[in-house]
Amino acid sequence: MKRKFQTDGISCSGCITRVKKTLEAHLAINNTEIFLNPIGAAIINMT
């Protein structure tokens, strides 16, 4: 399953890293991939 979420306000690589770590901590699902884009999108692939 692939989901896209709007993430406004991420403007630097430090912010991207922090948001990604937070999402990974909450998504304790095997084979989860998280892609963050500073222009406002988070894409999460789950199996």
C-alpha positions in Angstrom: 0.0 0.0 0.0 1.3 3.4 -0.9 0.1 6.6 0.9 1.0 10.2 0.3 0.7 12.9 3.0 1.1 16.6 2.8 4.0 17.9 4.9 4.3 21.7 4.8 7.1 23.6 6.5 10.0 21.2 6.0 12.9 23.4 4.7 16.2 21.7 5.6 17.8 18.3 5.7 17.8 18.3 9.5 14.0 18.7 9.5 13.6 15.9 7.0 15.8 13.6 9.1 13.8 14.4 12.3 10.4 13.9 10.7 11.6 10.6 9.1 12.8 9.3 12.4 9.6 10.2 14.1 7.5 8.5 11.4 9.7 5.4 11.6 9.2 5.2 15.4 5.4 5.3 15.0 5.2 2.9 12.0 6.6 -0.2 13.6 5.7 -2.3 10.5 8.2 -4.5 8.7 9.1 -3.5 5.1 8.1 0.1 5.5 9.8 2.7 3.3 9.4 6.4 4.0 10.4 9.1 1.4 10.3 12.7 2.4 10.5 15.6 0.0 11.1 19.1 1.2 8.6 20.6 -1.2 5.7 19.2 0.9 5.1 15.5 0.5 5.8 12.3 2.5 5.3 9.0 0.7 5.0 5.8 2.8 5.2 2.4 1.2 3.9 -0.5 3.4 3.5 -4.2 2.7 
